[in-house]
Amino acid sequence: MRNGGIRSLGEIEAAYLERDGSLSMFRYRPRKEKPGLPTISEDMIDEWKPHKAGAKVEISGYHSCYKTGETIWLEKGDIFPDCEGEIWVLSEGAQNF
């Protein structure tokens, strides 16, 4: 995905695994993208200042579960909920305050 210029899962409207093993992706139209999990590799996650489930949210905005891609709005002072993998990052393409 990164080789195709995709910065977050929020840019993808649909993806299909083809019979030959390739992945076909359809992007949202311009300005229709949604906040989503950044397309970062595991070795880059520290650069995104990850948060553990149960920690207090420091910045209001969209946050994504690193393992599942679930993306939700959290207010400053909220607690990061449980998610598979227990790691949350600030979403890419989100208007965060």
C-alpha positions as CSV (number, residue, x, y, z in Angstrom):
1,M,0.0,0.0,0.0
2,R,2.8,2.4,0.9
3,N,4.4,1.9,-2.5
4,G,1.1,3.0,-4.0
5,G,1.1,6.2,-2.1
6,I,-1.5,5.2,0.5
7,R,-0.8,6.9,3.8
8,S,-3.7,5.5,5.8
9,L,-6.5,2.9,5.7
10,G,-9.0,5.8,5.7
11,E,-8.1,6.4,2.0
12,I,-9.3,3.0,1.0
13,E,-13.0,2.5,0.2
14,A,-12.7,-1.2,-0.7
15,A,-10.0,-3.8,-1.1
16,Y,-10.1,-7.2,-2.7
17,L,-7.8,-10.1,-2.6
18,E,-7.6,-11.4,-6.1
19,R,-7.2,-15.1,-7.2
20,D,-3.6,-14.5,-8.1
21,G,-2.8,-13.2,-4.6
22,S,-2.6,-9.6,-5.6
23,L,-4.6,-6.9,-3.8
24,S,-6.9,-4.5,-5.7
25,M,-7.7,-1.3,-3.8
26,F,-10.2,1.4,-4.6
27,R,-9.6,4.8,-3.0
28,Y,-12.3,7.2,-1.9
29,R,-12.8,10.2,-4.1
30,P,-10.8,13.3,-3.2
31,R,-12.0,15.0,0.0
32,K,-14.1,11.9,0.9
33,E,-11.3,10.1,2.8
34,K,-11.8,9.1,6.4
35,P,-9.4,9.2,9.3
36,G,-7.6,5.8,9.6
37,L,-4.7,3.8,10.7
38,P,-1.4,5.1,9.2
39,T,0.3,2.6,7.0
40,I,3.4,2.3,9.2
41,S,5.5,-0.7,9.7
42,E,6.0,-2.1,13.2
43,D,9.6,-0.9,13.3
44,M,8.3,2.7,12.8
45,I,5.6,2.6,15.5
46,D,7.6,4.5,18.2
47,E,7.8,7.5,15.9
48,W,3.9,7.7,16.1
49,K,4.0,7.9,20.0
50,P,1.9,4.8,20.6
51,H,-0.5,4.6,23.6
52,K,-1.5,1.5,25.5
53,A,-5.1,0.6,26.2
54,G,-6.0,1.9,29.7
55,A,-3.8,5.0,29.3
56,K,-5.3,8.5,29.4
57,V,-5.8,10.3,26.1
58,E,-3.6,13.4,25.8
59,I,-4.9,14.8,22.5
60,S,-8.6,14.9,21.4
61,G,-9.0,13.3,18.0
62,Y,-9.3,10.1,16.0
63,H,-7.1,7.3,17.2
64,S,-6.6,3.9,15.6
65,C,-5.9,0.4,17.0
66,Y,-2.6,-0.6,15.5
67,K,-3.6,-4.3,15.2
68,T,-7.2,-4.1,13.9
69,G,-7.4,-0.6,12.3
70,E,-10.5,0.3,14.4
71,T,-10.6,4.1,14.4
72,I,-12.6,6.1,17.0
73,W,-12.9,9.7,18.3
74,L,-11.5,10.1,21.8
75,E,-11.6,13.3,23.9
76,K,-8.6,14.5,25.9
77,G,-8.9,12.8,29.4
78,D,-10.7,9.7,28.1
79,I,-9.2,6.3,28.6
80,F,-8.0,4.3,25.6
81,P,-10.3,1.2,25.4
82,D,-9.1,-2.3,25.0
83,C,-8.3,-3.4,21.5
84,E,-6.6,-6.4,20.1
85,G,-2.9,-5.7,20.4
86,E,-3.5,-3.1,23.1
87,I,-1.7,-0.3,21.1
88,W,-3.3,2.9,19.8
89,V,-1.8,5.6,17.5
90,L,-3.1,9.0,16.4
91,S,-5.0,8.5,13.1
92,E,-3.6,9.8,9.8
93,G,-5.7,12.2,7.8
94,A,-7.7,13.1,10.9
95,Q,-8.5,16.6,12.1
96,N,-7.1,16.3,15.7
97,F,-7.1,19.1,18.3
